[in-house]
Amino acid sequence: MPNPVALPTSRKFLIFGILAFGQFMALLDIQIVAASLNDIQAGLSAGPDEISWVQTAYLMAELVMIPFSAFLAQAMSTKWLFATSAGLFTLSSVACGFAWNIESMIAFRAIQGFVGGAMVPSVFAVGFTIFEGKQRALIPAILGMVSVLAPTLGPTVGGIITETIDWRWIFFINVVPGAAVTILTIVFVDVDRGDTGMFGKIDWSHLIAMAVALGGLEYVLEEGPRKDWFGDPTILMVAWFAVVAFGLFLERSFYSRNPIVRLSPFKNLTFTIACVFNLVIGFGIYASTYLLPVFLGRVRGFNSLQIGTTVFVVGIGQVISTIVVARLSNTSIDRRILIGVGLTGFAFSLWLTSHIASNWGFAELLVPQTVRGLFVMLCIVPSVNLALSGFVGQELRAASGLFNLMRNLGGAIGIATVNTWLQDNTRTQAARFGEALGVNARAAQDMTADIARRMAVITPDPDRALLMAQATIARLVGRESLTIAFAEVFHIMAILFVVALVLVPFCKSPAPGATVSPADAH
């Protein structure tokens, strides 16, 4: 069996770089469609209720693979799991690019998310295994940057490609880098050995229960707002199946001889709290990255390129904060202080964004987005240290899978939840505007008449001018109702991060520069 700790430093960084780039691709594709959803919707003749599944299907499938990857890595070895994942991810990307309708796109995106999901936790486990001392202290900072920078850059990259070439190329661009990662992994990555005999011991009931529980949860969250939640028989049935499947998943996790997912890392209180932090962080990162492109597209009418260049600011802040956090990782500062500052700063950025108005664009969003980028790394890096520093060997793989699952689960729940809040708050605000116009009927009539007089320049027909004036007021009410709903959603998210601060004192901070012993690493 190879001893990865004994590898030359240059070889270690080469291995780590290959795997980190693969992880970057998998995470980039979660949000690469965010700024291009309108173009994809038009290109596939999809309905507005269907297009969100282009993102959701990817996340759902990735959620199932991430915890399953620890089992597969043990059975196949990191090399062959990662190479297979990268290769199939490339092929499924091509399939997405050739999708002919919304149903085929959703199916191919689910496959893409599932096969690509194995690349995400594998890098964390390898990084914490092959490096020691100060080098190992840099791993959370590097992977933390990849974890948040990739989804953040997704809308920017997707927007630029869509505007300059075509939306289908946001998938085709994966071909060359995906093939390169596949080949380089086979040639250079050799850190462990697989046990193929484990394939004959797969607990299929455990795997199926996990898939049904996670998929059912996401389906209920995604479709609930549009189908009256549990008033819809399909939602009720799926929710029931998800609850039963989750119960079976827990039973198999504790009593199966060969569990697909080991829950033993949750015995560590610090790991459990760090996972809660990651759930909240994933909620904040993915939901905010999803919300701003939607606001800029629906309220401001920005095209894909304008959306991409507006949200790019967050990435700049993340790069700067990564440098700072990497240096702090090698100091004796308590990790709990870092994550406390990070959560506070992230909450502050969301509070700033909660003042959003219908005329906000790049200039107005510059400060809130910069603050978010600067503080998000202070959330991610300490939480990685808190979560994974206490594990080695197979437990490290299991812990890495569960930890990454929580971030993506937070993102999946976050996108579905903020969609619900957005729809409910928009309806509420529109009703309040209607009440206000009813109370001040005279002023509303005067405003309508004034707009109708201006419309007379366009049409001499007074009835048509009146209808145009009423449509103008309706659009104004709709725009302002939606804007206020966005503001309320960002305010709720800010409160969520403040509440998470309560858990910080209960963590046990790992010793700075804690390492995995070479004997246990493999």
C-alpha positions as CSV (number, residue, x, y, z in Angstrom):
1,M,0.0,0.0,0.0
2,P,1.4,3.4,-0.9
3,N,2.5,5.8,1.8
4,P,1.2,9.2,0.5
5,V,2.8,11.2,3.2
6,A,6.3,10.1,2.0
7,L,5.7,11.4,-1.5
8,P,7.9,14.3,-2.7
9,T,6.3,17.7,-1.9
10,S,6.1,18.6,-5.6
11,R,4.2,15.3,-6.4
12,K,1.8,16.0,-3.5
13,F,0.9,19.5,-4.8
14,L,0.5,18.1,-8.3
15,I,-1.9,15.4,-7.0
16,F,-3.8,18.0,-4.9
17,G,-3.9,20.5,-7.8
18,I,-5.4,17.9,-10.2
19,L,-8.1,16.9,-7.7
20,A,-8.9,20.4,-6.6
21,F,-9.4,21.4,-10.3
22,G,-11.8,18.6,-10.7
23,Q,-13.7,19.7,-7.6
24,F,-13.8,23.2,-9.0
25,M,-15.4,22.0,-12.2
26,A,-18.1,20.0,-10.3
27,L,-19.0,23.0,-8.0
28,L,-18.8,25.6,-10.8
29,D,-21.5,23.7,-12.7
30,I,-24.0,24.0,-9.9
31,Q,-24.4,27.7,-10.6
32,I,-23.1,28.1,-14.1
33,V,-26.7,28.1,-15.3
34,A,-27.9,30.8,-12.9
35,A,-27.4,33.8,-15.2
36,S,-28.5,31.9,-18.3
37,L,-31.8,30.3,-17.1
38,N,-33.9,32.7,-19.2
39,D,-31.9,31.7,-22.3
40,I,-32.1,28.0,-21.5
41,Q,-35.9,28.4,-20.8
42,A,-36.4,30.0,-24.2
43,G,-34.1,27.5,-26.0
44,L,-35.9,24.5,-24.6
45,S,-39.4,26.0,-24.7
46,A,-39.7,25.4,-21.0
47,G,-42.2,26.9,-18.5
48,P,-41.1,29.2,-15.7
49,D,-42.0,26.5,-13.1
50,E,-39.8,23.9,-14.8
51,I,-36.6,25.8,-15.4
52,S,-35.5,25.9,-11.8
53,W,-35.1,22.1,-12.0
54,V,-32.0,22.6,-14.2
55,Q,-30.3,23.6,-10.9
56,T,-32.2,21.6,-8.5
57,A,-31.8,18.3,-10.3
58,Y,-28.0,18.7,-10.3
59,L,-28.0,19.5,-6.5
60,M,-30.3,16.6,-5.7
61,A,-28.2,14.0,-7.5
62,E,-24.9,15.5,-6.1
63,L,-26.3,15.2,-2.6
64,V,-26.8,11.4,-3.0
65,M,-23.3,10.9,-4.4
66,I,-21.3,13.0,-1.9
67,P,-21.8,10.7,1.2
68,F,-21.7,7.6,-1.0
69,S,-18.3,8.6,-2.3
70,A,-16.5,7.5,0.9
71,F,-17.7,3.9,0.3
72,L,-16.8,4.0,-3.4
73,A,-13.3,5.4,-2.6
74,Q,-12.6,2.5,-0.3
75,A,-13.9,0.0,-2.9
76,M,-12.3,1.6,-6.0
77,S,-9.4,3.7,-4.7
78,T,-9.2,7.4,-5.0
79,K,-7.5,7.2,-8.4
80,W,-10.2,5.2,-10.2
81,L,-13.1,6.8,-8.4
82,F,-12.0,10.3,-9.3
83,A,-11.0,9.4,-12.9
84,T,-14.3,7.6,-13.5
85,S,-16.2,10.6,-11.9
86,A,-14.4,13.1,-14.1
87,G,-14.8,11.1,-17.3
88,L,-18.5,10.5,-16.8
89,F,-19.0,14.2,-15.7
90,T,-17.4,15.2,-19.1
91,L,-19.7,12.9,-21.1
92,S,-22.8,14.0,-19.2
93,S,-21.8,17.7,-19.8
94,V,-21.8,17.0,-23.6
95,A,-25.3,15.4,-23.2
96,C,-26.5,18.5,-21.4
97,G,-25.3,20.6,-24.3
98,F,-27.2,18.5,-26.7
99,A,-30.5,18.5,-24.7
100,W,-33.5,18.8,-26.9
101,N,-36.2,19.6,-24.3
102,I,-36.5,20.5,-20.6
103,E,-37.1,16.8,-19.6
104,S,-33.9,15.7,-21.3
105,M,-32.0,18.6,-19.8
106,I,-33.2,17.8,-16.3
107,A,-32.3,14.1,-16.7
108,F,-28.8,14.9,-18.0
109,R,-28.2,17.5,-15.3
110,A,-29.1,14.9,-12.6
111,I,-26.6,12.4,-14.1
112,Q,-24.0,15.2,-14.3
113,G,-24.5,16.1,-10.6
114,F,-24.5,12.4,-9.5
115,V,-21.3,11.4,-11.3
116,G,-19.5,14.7,-10.5
117,G,-20.4,14.6,-6.8
118,A,-17.7,12.1,-6.1
119,M,-15.0,14.7,-6.9
120,V,-16.1,17.1,-4.1
121,P,-15.3,15.2,-0.8
122,S,-12.4,13.2,-2.2
123,V,-10.2,16.3,-2.4
124,F,-10.7,17.1,1.3
125,A,-9.8,13.6,2.4
126,V,-6.7,13.4,0.2
127,G,-5.6,16.9,1.3
128,F,-5.8,16.1,5.0
129,T,-4.1,12.8,4.4
130,I,-1.0,13.6,2.3
131,F,0.0,16.9,3.9
132,E,1.5,17.6,7.3
133,G,2.2,20.6,9.5
134,K,2.1,24.1,7.9
135,Q,1.3,22.6,4.5
136,R,-1.7,20.9,5.8
137,A,-2.9,24.1,7.5
138,L,-3.2,25.6,4.1
139,I,-5.5,22.9,2.8
140,P,-8.7,24.2,4.4
141,A,-8.0,27.7,3.0
142,I,-7.4,26.5,-0.5
143,L,-10.3,24.1,-0.6
144,G,-12.5,26.6,1.1
145,M,-11.8,29.1,-1.6
146,V,-12.5,26.5,-4.3
147,S,-15.8,25.6,-2.5
148,V,-17.1,29.1,-2.5
149,L,-15.4,30.7,-5.5
150,A,-16.6,28.1,-7.9
151,P,-20.3,28.6,-7.3
152,T,-19.8,32.3,-7.1
153,L,-18.0,32.5,-10.5
154,G,-20.6,30.2,-12.0
155,P,-23.1,32.9,-13.0
156,T,-20.3,35.1,-14.3
157,V,-18.7,32.4,-16.5
158,G,-22.1,31.2,-17.7
159,G,-23.3,34.8,-18.5
160,I,-20.2,35.6,-20.5
161,I,-20.4,32.4,-22.5
162,T,-24.1,32.7,-23.1
163,E,-23.8,36.3,-24.4
164,T,-20.7,35.8,-26.5
165,I,-21.4,32.3,-27.9
166,D,-24.5,30.3,-26.9
167,W,-26.0,28.9,-23.7
168,R,-25.2,25.3,-24.8
169,W,-21.5,26.1,-24.6
170,I,-21.7,26.5,-20.8
171,F,-21.7,22.7,-20.9
172,F,-19.4,22.1,-23.8
173,I,-16.6,24.0,-22.1
174,N,-16.2,21.1,-19.7
175,V,-15.0,18.7,-22.4
176,V,-11.3,19.7,-22.6
177,P,-10.6,20.3,-18.8
178,G,-12.7,17.2,-17.9
179,A,-10.7,15.0,-20.2
180,A,-7.5,16.5,-18.9
181,V,-8.5,15.8,-15.3
182,T,-9.4,12.2,-16.2
183,I,-6.1,11.4,-17.9
184,L,-3.9,13.3,-15.3
185,T,-5.7,11.5,-12.4
186,I,-4.9,8.1,-14.0
187,V,-1.3,9.0,-14.6
188,F,-0.3,10.8,-11.4
189,V,-2.8,10.1,-8.5
190,D,-1.8,7.0,-6.4
191,V,-2.5,7.5,-2.8
192,D,-4.4,4.4,-1.7
193,R,-5.6,0.9,-2.9
194,G,-9.2,-0.2,-3.5
195,D,-11.0,-3.3,-2.1
196,T,-13.2,-4.4,-5.0
197,G,-14.7,-7.1,-2.8
198,M,-16.7,-4.4,-1.2
199,F,-18.9,-4.1,-4.3
200,G,-20.4,-7.5,-3.4
201,K,-21.3,-6.2,0.0
202,I,-23.2,-3.1,-0.9
203,D,-26.3,-2.6,1.3
204,W,-28.7,-1.6,-1.5
205,S,-31.5,-0.9,0.9
206,H,-29.3,1.7,2.6
207,L,-28.3,3.3,-0.6
208,I,-31.9,3.4,-2.0
209,A,-33.2,4.8,1.4
210,M,-30.6,7.6,1.3
211,A,-31.5,8.5,-2.3
212,V,-35.2,8.5,-1.6
213,A,-34.9,10.5,1.6
214,L,-32.7,13.2,0.1
215,G,-34.5,13.3,-3.2
216,G,-37.9,13.4,-1.6
217,L,-36.9,16.2,0.7
218,E,-35.7,18.3,-2.2
219,Y,-38.8,17.6,-4.3
220,V,-41.1,18.6,-1.5
221,L,-39.2,21.9,-0.9
222,E,-39.0,22.6,-4.6
223,E,-42.6,21.8,-5.6
224,G,-44.4,22.6,-2.4
225,P,-44.8,26.3,-3.0
226,R,-46.4,25.7,-6.4
227,K,-48.7,22.9,-5.4
228,D,-50.2,24.0,-2.1
229,W,-47.7,21.9,0.0
230,F,-49.4,18.9,1.7
231,G,-52.8,19.9,0.2
232,D,-51.4,18.2,-3.0
233,P,-51.6,14.4,-2.9
234,T,-48.3,14.0,-4.8
235,I,-46.4,16.2,-2.3
236,L,-48.0,14.4,0.6
237,M,-47.0,11.0,-0.8
238,V,-43.4,12.0,-1.6
239,A,-43.1,13.5,1.9
240,W,-44.3,10.3,3.4
241,F,-41.9,8.2,1.4
242,A,-39.0,10.5,2.3
243,V,-39.8,10.2,6.1
244,V,-40.0,6.4,5.9
245,A,-36.8,6.2,3.8
246,F,-35.0,8.4,6.3
247,G,-36.0,6.1,9.1
248,L,-34.7,3.1,7.1
249,F,-31.5,5.0,6.3
250,L,-30.9,5.6,10.1
251,E,-31.6,2.0,10.9
252,R,-29.2,0.7,8.2
253,S,-26.6,3.3,9.3
254,F,-26.5,1.8,12.8
255,Y,-27.1,-1.9,12.2
256,S,-25.9,-2.7,8.7
257,R,-22.7,-4.8,8.5
258,N,-21.5,-2.7,5.6
259,P,-23.2,0.7,5.8
260,I,-23.0,2.9,2.7
261,V,-22.7,6.0,5.0
262,R,-21.1,5.8,8.4
263,L,-22.6,8.2,10.9
264,S,-20.0,7.6,13.6
265,P,-18.3,11.0,13.0
266,F,-21.4,12.6,14.5
267,K,-20.3,11.2,17.9
268,N,-17.8,14.0,17.9
269,L,-19.7,17.1,19.2
270,T,-17.4,19.6,17.5
271,F,-17.8,17.8,14.1
272,T,-21.6,17.9,14.6
273,I,-21.6,21.6,15.3
274,A,-19.2,22.3,12.4
275,C,-21.7,20.4,10.1
276,V,-24.4,22.7,11.4
277,F,-22.2,25.7,10.5
278,N,-21.6,24.2,7.1
279,L,-25.4,23.7,6.6
280,V,-26.0,27.4,7.4
281,I,-23.0,28.5,5.3
282,G,-24.2,26.4,2.3
283,F,-27.7,27.9,2.7
284,G,-26.2,31.5,2.7
285,I,-23.7,30.9,-0.2
286,Y,-26.0,29.1,-2.6
287,A,-29.2,31.1,-1.8
288,S,-27.5,34.5,-2.1
289,T,-25.7,33.4,-5.3
290,Y,-29.1,32.3,-6.6
291,L,-31.1,35.3,-5.5
292,L,-29.1,38.1,-6.9
293,P,-29.1,36.9,-10.6
294,V,-32.9,36.4,-10.2
295,F,-33.3,39.9,-8.9
296,L,-31.1,41.5,-11.6
297,G,-32.9,39.5,-14.3
298,R,-36.5,39.9,-13.2
299,V,-36.5,43.4,-11.6
300,R,-33.7,45.2,-13.4
301,G,-34.0,43.3,-16.7
302,F,-30.3,42.6,-17.0
303,N,-29.0,40.2,-19.6
304,S,-26.7,37.3,-18.8
305,L,-23.5,39.2,-19.3
306,Q,-24.7,42.1,-17.1
307,I,-25.7,39.7,-14.4
308,G,-22.4,37.9,-14.5
309,T,-20.2,41.0,-14.3
310,T,-22.4,42.4,-11.4
311,V,-22.0,39.3,-9.2
312,F,-18.3,38.8,-10.0
313,V,-17.4,41.2,-7.2
314,V,-17.9,38.5,-4.6
315,G,-15.2,36.4,-6.1
316,I,-12.6,39.2,-5.8
317,G,-13.4,39.5,-2.1
318,Q,-13.1,35.8,-1.6
319,V,-9.6,35.7,-3.2
320,I,-8.4,38.5,-0.9
321,S,-9.9,36.9,2.2
322,T,-8.3,33.5,1.3
323,I,-4.9,35.0,1.5
324,V,-5.7,36.5,5.0
325,V,-7.2,33.3,6.3
326,A,-4.4,31.1,5.0
327,R,-1.9,33.2,7.1
328,L,-4.2,33.1,10.1
329,S,-4.4,29.3,9.8
330,N,-0.7,29.0,10.8
331,T,-1.1,31.1,13.9
332,S,-2.3,30.2,17.4
333,I,-5.6,32.2,17.1
334,D,-8.6,30.3,18.2
335,R,-10.6,28.9,15.3
336,R,-13.8,29.7,17.1
337,I,-13.0,33.4,17.1
338,L,-12.4,33.2,13.3
339,I,-15.7,31.6,12.6
340,G,-17.5,33.9,15.0
341,V,-16.1,36.9,13.1
342,G,-17.0,35.2,9.7
343,L,-20.6,34.5,10.6
344,T,-21.0,38.0,12.0
345,G,-19.5,39.6,8.8
346,F,-21.7,37.4,6.5
347,A,-24.8,38.3,8.5
348,F,-23.8,42.0,8.1
349,S,-23.5,41.6,4.3
350,L,-26.9,40.0,4.1
351,W,-28.3,42.8,6.3
352,L,-26.8,45.4,3.9
353,T,-28.4,43.6,1.0
354,S,-31.8,43.6,2.8
355,H,-32.0,47.3,2.0
356,I,-32.2,46.5,-1.7
357,A,-34.3,48.7,-4.0
358,S,-35.7,48.3,-7.5
359,N,-33.0,50.6,-8.9
360,W,-30.0,48.8,-7.4
361,G,-27.3,47.7,-9.9
362,F,-23.6,47.1,-9.8
363,A,-22.7,50.3,-7.8
364,E,-25.3,49.7,-5.1
365,L,-24.5,46.0,-4.7
366,L,-20.7,46.6,-4.7
367,V,-20.3,47.0,-0.9
368,P,-22.7,44.3,0.2
369,Q,-21.1,41.8,-2.2
370,T,-17.6,42.8,-1.3
371,V,-18.3,42.4,2.4
372,R,-19.8,38.9,1.8
373,G,-16.8,37.9,-0.2
374,L,-14.4,39.1,2.5
375,F,-16.1,37.3,5.3
376,V,-17.3,34.0,3.8
377,M,-13.8,32.5,3.9
378,L,-13.7,33.2,7.7
379,C,-16.8,31.0,7.9
380,I,-15.5,28.2,5.6
381,V,-11.9,27.6,6.6
382,P,-12.3,27.4,10.4
383,S,-15.3,25.1,10.0
384,V,-13.2,22.7,7.9
385,N,-10.6,22.6,10.5
386,L,-13.1,22.1,13.3
387,A,-14.8,19.3,11.4
388,L,-11.9,17.2,10.0
389,S,-8.9,17.7,12.2
390,G,-9.9,14.9,14.6
391,F,-10.2,12.1,12.0
392,V,-7.8,9.8,10.1
393,G,-8.1,6.9,7.7
394,Q,-11.6,5.7,6.7
395,E,-13.2,7.9,9.4
396,L,-11.7,10.9,7.6
397,R,-13.3,9.8,4.4
398,A,-16.7,9.4,6.1
399,A,-16.4,12.7,7.9
400,S,-15.4,14.5,4.7
401,G,-18.4,13.1,2.8
402,L,-20.8,14.0,5.6
403,F,-19.3,17.5,6.0
404,N,-19.5,18.3,2.3
405,L,-23.0,16.8,2.2
406,M,-24.2,19.4,4.8
407,R,-22.9,22.3,2.7
408,N,-24.6,21.1,-0.5
409,L,-27.7,20.1,1.5
410,G,-27.8,23.6,2.9
411,G,-27.6,24.9,-0.6
412,A,-30.4,22.7,-2.0
413,I,-32.6,23.5,1.0
414,G,-31.6,27.2,0.7
415,I,-32.6,27.6,-3.0
416,A,-35.9,25.8,-2.5
417,T,-36.7,27.7,0.7
418,V,-35.9,31.2,-0.5
419,N,-38.0,30.5,-3.6
420,T,-40.9,29.8,-1.2
421,W,-40.3,32.9,0.8
422,L,-39.9,35.0,-2.3
423,Q,-43.3,33.8,-3.8
424,D,-45.2,34.1,-0.5
425,N,-43.7,37.6,0.3
426,T,-44.4,38.8,-3.2
427,R,-48.1,37.8,-2.9
428,T,-48.3,39.4,0.5
429,Q,-46.7,42.7,-0.6
430,A,-48.9,42.8,-3.7
431,A,-52.0,42.4,-1.5
432,R,-50.8,45.3,0.7
433,F,-50.3,47.5,-2.3
434,G,-53.8,46.6,-3.4
435,E,-55.2,47.6,0.0
436,A,-53.3,50.8,0.0
437,L,-54.6,51.7,-3.4
438,G,-58.1,50.9,-2.3
439,V,-57.8,53.1,0.8
440,N,-56.4,56.0,-1.3
441,A,-58.7,55.4,-4.3
442,R,-58.9,59.0,-5.2
443,A,-55.1,59.3,-5.5
444,A,-54.9,56.1,-7.4
445,Q,-57.5,57.3,-9.9
446,D,-55.7,60.6,-10.3
447,M,-52.4,58.8,-11.0
448,T,-54.1,56.5,-13.5
449,A,-55.6,59.5,-15.3
450,D,-52.3,61.3,-15.4
451,I,-50.5,58.3,-16.9
452,A,-53.3,57.9,-19.4
453,R,-52.9,61.5,-20.5
454,R,-49.2,60.7,-21.2
455,M,-50.1,57.6,-23.1
456,A,-52.3,59.7,-25.4
457,V,-49.0,60.6,-27.2
458,I,-48.8,56.9,-28.2
459,T,-52.4,56.2,-29.0
460,P,-55.3,58.6,-29.6
461,D,-57.8,56.0,-28.3
462,P,-58.7,57.1,-24.7
463,D,-59.8,53.6,-23.7
464,R,-56.6,52.1,-25.0
465,A,-54.6,54.8,-23.2
466,L,-56.5,54.0,-19.9
467,L,-55.7,50.2,-20.3
468,M,-52.0,51.1,-20.9
469,A,-52.0,53.3,-17.8
470,Q,-53.5,50.5,-15.7
471,A,-51.0,48.0,-17.1
472,T,-48.2,50.4,-16.2
473,I,-49.4,50.7,-12.6
474,A,-49.8,46.9,-12.4
475,R,-46.2,46.4,-13.5
476,L,-45.0,49.0,-11.0
477,V,-46.8,47.3,-8.2
478,G,-45.5,43.9,-9.3
479,R,-41.9,45.2,-9.5
480,E,-42.0,46.9,-6.1
481,S,-43.7,43.9,-4.4
482,L,-41.0,41.6,-5.7
483,T,-38.3,44.0,-4.6
484,I,-39.6,44.2,-1.1
485,A,-39.9,40.4,-1.0
486,F,-36.2,40.1,-2.0
487,A,-35.3,42.5,0.9
488,E,-37.3,40.5,3.4
489,V,-35.7,37.2,2.3
490,F,-32.2,38.7,2.7
491,H,-33.2,40.0,6.2
492,I,-34.4,36.5,7.2
493,M,-31.1,35.0,6.0
494,A,-29.1,37.5,8.1
495,I,-31.0,36.5,11.2
496,L,-30.2,32.8,10.4
497,F,-26.5,33.6,10.5
498,V,-26.8,35.5,13.8
499,V,-28.6,32.6,15.4
500,A,-25.8,30.3,14.3
501,L,-23.4,32.3,16.4
502,V,-25.0,30.7,19.5
503,L,-23.2,27.4,18.7
504,V,-19.7,28.8,18.5
505,P,-18.8,28.6,22.2
506,F,-19.7,24.9,22.3
507,C,-17.0,23.9,19.8
508,K,-13.7,22.5,20.8
509,S,-11.0,24.2,18.8
510,P,-8.3,21.9,17.4
511,A,-4.7,22.7,18.1
512,P,-3.1,24.9,15.4
513,G,-1.4,22.8,12.7
514,A,-2.9,19.6,14.0
515,T,-1.8,16.8,11.6
516,V,-2.7,13.3,10.7
517,S,0.0,10.8,11.6
518,P,1.6,9.0,8.7
519,A,0.8,5.6,10.2
520,D,-2.9,6.3,10.3
521,A,-3.2,8.2,7.1
522,H,-3.3,5.1,5.0
